[in-house]
Amino acid sequence: MQFSTFQQDLNTWQGTTLIFGIVEEDLKNQLEKINSIIDTNSLLDKINKKRFKGEKGKVLNFDFFDKKLQTLKIIGLGETKNINSNDIKNSLADIIRKSSDKDEKISILLPWELINSQEEIKSFGEAARLSTYKDNRFNSKRDDKQMLNEIEFLNLNKYENLSFKDTEYICEGVELARRLVAAPPNSLTPLEMSLQASQIAKDHDLEIKILDKDECEDLGMGAYLAVAKGSDLEPKFIHLTLKSKSPIKEKIALVGKGLTFDSGGYNLKVGASQIEMMKYDMGGSAAVLGAAKALGAIKPDGLEIHFIVAACENMINGSAVHPGDVIKASNGKTIEINNTDAEGRLTLADALTYASNLKPDSIIDLATLTGAIVVALGNDVAGFWSNDNDLANDLKNASADAGEELWQMPLQKSYKEGLKSHIADMKNTGPRAGGSITAALFLEEFFHEDIKWAHIDIAGTCWTDKNKGINPSGATGFGVKTLVQWIKNK
């Protein structure tokens, strides 16, 4: 799908489907904007009969059979003083998703004078494209019917050099993450994930290193390999590197949890734990690889970025790790396994140690780590923890710009008591209370203290059953946009 702008007089515009945004004040004068396209006097009569005043979220549809304009969709934006970018994005997304299999091209005209920046306009394009996403790869009655191939923005005269190139790259990254998360575990294996990473490296000229089991053993990755022991599928440790050609001013590591399937191990997932959905337990790695794809195309200046994924399955066989086992991570710390279903943090322990040894300025990890964060924040907001206030504030700003909600959680040091073990350096889980916090405190043990770090728990946000706004139901690709925006803000 491509984006375009039309900056000439509207009386020369040619199009068949128009989405027209209207605020509540002075409806008649606003309709004058499209007087050259349609007779606004008769249109105003029809609007008044429907008692439409431009209220937020209200939509009117008009079909014309004797005009060059065939379909007009008027969306209410509410009062000028309360106009909200996210409301506009959700309204556009809902309308365009319902139209994407009917129209080849959709044009959008909004009151641009009320929009604050080019970035906001790009976010509208992003919302429009992502709302039309379909994934029917595994459906024998597959229907990928989608005529829409162009989104056009009208009357953007004050933004002469507006480019949607980065928007396209970000959408491609989000779409990749969605495909990875939605793929069933017999399709997206650790090997397949490593092949996907290799394709990103090939497409965007990134360096890549894939470590096999023996190489991980040589590095002492006892925590990661303990999780992988119960699977017949070999683990794959993925390391992509994007390096600017200009002098490096900052080094960054992005780490994603990569459990392509999580049975829970001997602490088998039962009942409400939704074992059948544990294909999405690699949502963190999907976000990291999606960001790698987007940033590989954008090529930010002056940065060295490492994308790290410890990919494996958590399964059960005669070799699988037992509850009660003691294992050793690659930084030398010993861990008593009191719950084999708290496996993601074990893979991240060695992934964070590996990232830390690269001596980056900052590390961000993303993981579908705990059910506790879903209980705390639900399915629309991800929790995050950080050891650095500046990094935390930068992430909050980036997530707000990206339209992905983050809520900072406390690194409550007193809760570390719950991770103490009688026979090892630590246990892999603490008490039930504050479970997402003790998980973050566990991860804090596996990188150098002088490195800025943030952990984002996306267990609630990587999947949605709603079919609303920017996210069709299914995998969301949550995290890609925040990571890319955080990098772009540097």
N, C-alpha and C positions, 0 to 999 in steps of 0.2 A: 504494500500500500504506500502511495506517495502523498506528500503534502504539497500544496501550492497556495499562492496568494494572488488575488485580483485587486489591483490598485488603481484601475481606471474608473471613470464615471459609471455608475450602475446602469445608466441607460444603454450602455454597450455590452452589458453582461449577458452571457448565454448560459442557461442552466435549467435543470428540470426539478431539482429538489433543494429547498432552502430551509434551513433552521434559523429562525429569527428570534433573538432574545430581547425582551422588553421589560423595563422596570415599571413600577406601579404609577409613577407620576406622569401625567400628560400623555396619555395613550395616543391621541390624535397626531401630535407633532412627531412622535416616534415613527408612526406608520408612514409619514411623509418620506422617510428614507427609502422606502421601496415603492414609491408612487410611480416610478418609471417602469416598474416590473408588473404591477397589478393595480387596478383601480381601488385605491385605499378608502374611498368614501363608502363604496358598497361593502368592502371588507369590514370597515368599522361598524356598520350596521349589524353584520353577522356576529361580530365579536361581542357587541353590546347585548344582543339577544341571548347569548350564552353567559352573560353576566361575568365575563372575564375582565379582570382589572390589572393583570400582570402579577398576581400573587405568586409568591415563591413556590416553585415546584409544579404549578399548574401548566398543563399543555393543551393547546388546541391544534387540531389537524384539519387542513382544508385541501381538498383535491379539486383540480380544475381540468376540464377536458377540452377547453377551447382556447387555452393560453399556452405561451411557451413555457411558463412555469406550471408544472403539473402538480407538485405537492409543496405546500407551505406548512411548516410546523412552527408554531409560536410557543416559546417557553417563557413562563413568568419568572422573573429574577427577584421579585420582591421590591422593597423600598430601596432607593439609592443608598441611603446611609447604612443599610444592612447588607449590601451586596457582598457575596461570599464566593471566593474562587472554588472551594470544594463543592459547594452546592451546584455551581455551574457545571463543573466536571461531571458530577453524578447525573445531572439532568441530560447533558449531552450524551454521556455514555449509554444511558437507558434508551434514549431515542435512537441513537445510531445502531445499537445492537439489534433493535427490532426492524431496522431498515436495511441492514447490510446484505440481506439476500434478495433485495428488491431493486436497489439502486447501484449503478456503477460509480456515480459521483455524487457527493453531498457537499453543499456549500453552507457556510456558517457566517452569519452576520450578527455581531454582538455590539453593545455600546462600548466600543474600545476606549473611549475617553475615561471610562470608569475602571479600566483594567490598569494595574500598576506597572507592569513590566513585560518585556519580551518573554521572560522565563514563564510567566503565568500563561501567556498565549501558547507557548510550546507545551505546557502541561495540559492544555485543552486538547491539543493534537494527540498527545500521549494517551489521554483518557479515551479519546475517540477510537484510536487504533486498538488499544488493549481490550476494549469492551467487545470487540468483534472476534476475539480469539476463539478458535474451535480446535478440539483435539479428538479426532475420530479415527486415530491410527489403528485401534484394536477392535473396530466395529465392522463386522462383515457387511452390514447394511449402511456402510459409511456414506455420510452426506456432508461433504465439505462445501456445499453450495454457499457461495458468498460472492456476489457480484461486485461489491464495493472495492474499488481500487484507487480512489482518490478522495482526499478531504481538502476542500478549498476554503480559504478564509478571505472574506470580502472586506474591502475598504480599510486595509491596514496601512493607510497612507503615511502615518508618522513612523512606521517601522520599515524603512526602505530596504534595509539589508538583512531582514529577518531570514534566518536559515533554520530548517528543521532537521538538518543532518544528524546532530547529536541525539535528537528525539528518536529518529529511526534506529540509531545504534542502541539506545537504551531499551527501546521496545523489543528489539531483537534479543537482547540479553534477558529481559523478563520472560519472553516467550520460550527461550531455551530453558530457563529455570522451571517454567511451568511444565514443559515436556518431560524434563528429568523427574520432577516430583510425581507426575501423574503416571509415569511408566510403571507397569507391574514388575515385581521383583525378579520374575524369570526373564524379563527383557533387559532391565537395567541392573546388571550385575556389577561387581567391582571392576571386572575387566572392561565391560562396556563403558563404565564411567571413565576409565583411563583412556579409552579410545576417543570418547567425546572430548576430553581435555586435549588429546593429541591433535584433534581436528581444529580446535581453537588455536593451538600453537601454530599449526600449519597455515591457517587462514590469515593470522594476524602477526606472524613473524615473532612469536614468543619463544623463549627457551623453555624446554620441558625435560623433566626427570621423573621417571616412574620407578620407584623402588619395589622390588619383589620381597617375598617373605625372608629369604636369606639375607638380603641387604638390610632389612629392618632388624633382624636378629643381630647382625654385626653392630648396629647402632644401639643395641640394648633396649629396644622398644617392647618390653615385656608386658606393659599394660594394653597396648593396642593389639599385640599378637594373642594375648589371652582371650580377648573378645572374639577373635577370628578363628580360634581353635576348633569350635564346634561345627564349622561349615566345611563342606566339600569344596567350596570355591576359594581360590587363593586371594589373599588381601592384596590391594594395590595402593601404595602410598604415592600420591600425586603432588608434584611440585612444578608449577608454572611460574615463569618470571617475565615481567614486562619491564624493560629498562629504557629510559629516555636516552636519546642520543646526545642531548645537551647535558652539562654537568649536573650530577645528582645532588639535590639539596635536601632530600628526605627519603628515608627507606621505610617501607610499610609492609606488614604481613597481614593477609586476610586468611583466616582459617575457618573451614566449614566442617561440621560433623557429617560423616559420610556413611551412615548405616543404611545400606541398600535394602535390608530387611531386618527387623528386630522382633524375634519371637519372644524375647524376654529371657532366653536361656532357661536354666532350671527353675528360676522364678518366672515360670511361664505366664504370659499375659492371658488373662481370662476375663470373661464378663465385659464390663464397661470399658476395659482397656483397649478394645477394638483392634485385636491382633491383625484382622484382615486389612486394616488401613496402614500398617506399619511399613508400607512401601514409601511413605512420605517422611520416614525418619532420617532421610538424607536431604531434608529441606535446606539445611545450612550450607551443605556443599553445593547444592543447586544454585543458591544465591551467590556463592563465591565464584562458581564457574560462569554464571550469567554475567556477573560483574566483569570477569576476565574477558568475556566476549565483547561486551560493550566498551570497556576501557582499551582493549586491544585495537578497536577501530578508532576510538577518540584520540588515543596516544597522548595522554597528559604530559606536559613538559616538566623536566627536572625531577622526576620521581622514579624510584625503583620499587616495584610492587611485586610481592610474592603471594601466590595463590596456593594454599596448601589444603589437601584433603587426605585423611587416612580412611580409605574406603574398605569396607568389609561387611560381612553378615554376622548377626548374633543368632546362632543356631544351637541345636542340641544333638550331640552324639557321644560316644564313649570317651572322646578326647576333650569335650567341652569343659570350660572352667566350672568348678564347683562353688556353691556358696560355702564360705569358710576358707577358701584358698588364700594364700598370700603371694602376691606377685610384686615384681620390681619394675618401676618405670625407668625411662632412659636417663632421668636426672638422678637416679640412685635411690629415690624414695620408695619405701615398701608400702603396699596397700592391702589391707584385709578386705576380701570381697564378702560383704554381708548381704548383697543383693545383686544377682547377675543381670537384673533388668536396669541397673544404673550403669549401663555399659558405655553410653556416649561419652561420659566424662573420662572414662579410661582411654578411649581412643584419642580424645582431645588432650589428655595429659602428655602423651608422646608427641602429638602434633604441635602443641604449644611449646614443648621443650625444643623440638626441631626448629620451630620458627624463632624462638628466643636465641638459639645459637647462631642465627643469621645476623644477629645484632641490629634489629630494626629500631627505628625511633618509636614506633607504635605497632601494637597488635590488636586486631579486632577479630573475635571469633563469633560465629553464628551457629546456633544449634537448636533443634527441636529437643530440648533437654529435659523438661520436667512437666508433668501434669499439674504441678503446683502453680505454675505461672498461668495456666488456663483458669484455674479456680480463682486466682487473684485478679486477673485482668481480662478474662474472657477471650473472645476470638477476633477482636478488632485492634487490640493494643499489645505490642510486644514489650516485655520487660528488659531493662538493661542495667548493667553494673559497670562501674569504672573506678580505677584507682587515681584518676587525674581529672580535676574539675574542668580544665580547658578542653580536654578531649570530650568529656561528657557534654559540655555546652555546644561544641562543634557538631556532635552527633545529633543533639536535639534540633539544632538549626537545620541540619541537612535533612533530617527526617521530616521536619515541617515543610521544607521546600519540596520534598519528594512526595508528600502526601501519604507517608507511612507513619503511623503513630507509635512513638516510643515513650515509655514511662520509666524514669530512673528509680531503681530499687536500692536499698541500703546494703552495704557490705558490713553487716553487723558482726564485729570481730568476736564478741562474746559467744556467738553461735558456733564458733570453731570447736568449742568443747564437745559438741555433739559428734564431731568427726574423729575423736580420739579412739585409738585401739589399744587393747591390752598387750597385743603381741606384735603389732606392726607400727609403722610411723603414723598411719591414719586408716580409717575405714572409707569405703567409697560412698556411703550414705550416712546421713545424720538422722535425727528424729523426724517424725512426720511434719511437725510444725515448722514453718519457714523452709520448706524443702527446696524451693528455687534459690533461696539465699545460701543455704549450705552447699548447694551444687556450685554456685559461683565462688564460694570460699574455697572449695576443693580445687577448682581450676586455678585459683590464685597461687597455688603452691608450685606451679610448673612453668614459670618464666622468671627472668631476672627482674629484681625489684625496681631497677632504674628504667624499665621499659613502660611507656604509657600503654594501658590495656583497657579494653572494653569487651564485655561479654553480652551478647544479645540472644535472649531465649525466645524463639519464634514458634514454640510448640502450638500456640493457639492461632497464629496468624498465617501459617504456610498453606492452609487449606480452608476453603469456605463452602458451605452448602447453600449459601444465599446466591441468587442470580441477580445481583443488583449493582448498579454503578459501574465502576471501572473494572471490577472483578467478576467475570462469569463464574458460575459455580465450579468448584474443583480447585486445582493448584493455583495459588496466587502469584508465585514468584516473589514473595515478600522478601525485602532486604536488598535486592539488586539496585533499586532506585536510590535508596539511602546511601549505600556504599559508593555508588557512582557520583552522587551529589556531593558527598563528603570529600571525595577526591577532587572534584571540579572546583570546590570552594577553596582549595589550597592555593 
